[in-house]
Amino acid sequence: MGVSLTGWYVGYVIALVVLVVVVLLVGTILGLARRIGVQALAANEALDEGRINTLALWDVDKINGGVRSIINSAEEARAALEGER
């Protein structure tokens, strides 16, 4: 009676196939993670550039406040001058 090693060979082949599939999946996941990281850095840089380019908009509120103050003062002056006539 000879020893049959067919079961062992089949087991090794199945294990090798599973190992190759796992390595391919992990490699794919790592590649996608790297692409996501690069794109996230690019998006962050674009957001920083947009923030820098729109910082001047915060000054618009200050200018509007100054203009409102000037208009109110002009209206008060007009009312005061109309009252003197």
C-alpha positions, 0 to 999 in steps of 0.5 A: 500500500502506497501513501497517497499525497494527493490531498496534501497537494490539493491543500497546498494548491488551494492555500497558494491560490488563497495567498495569491488572492489575498496578496493581490487584494491587499496590494490593490487596497494599498494602491487605492489608499495611496491614490486617495492620500494624494488626492486628499493632499491636492484637495487640501492645497486647493482649499488653502488656496481658496481660503487665501484668495477669499480672505479679502471678503471678510473686509467687505463687512468692515467696509459696509459698516463704515459706509452705513455709519457715513450714510447715517451721519449724512442723514442726521446732518441733512435732518439737522440742516433741514430743521434749521431752515 
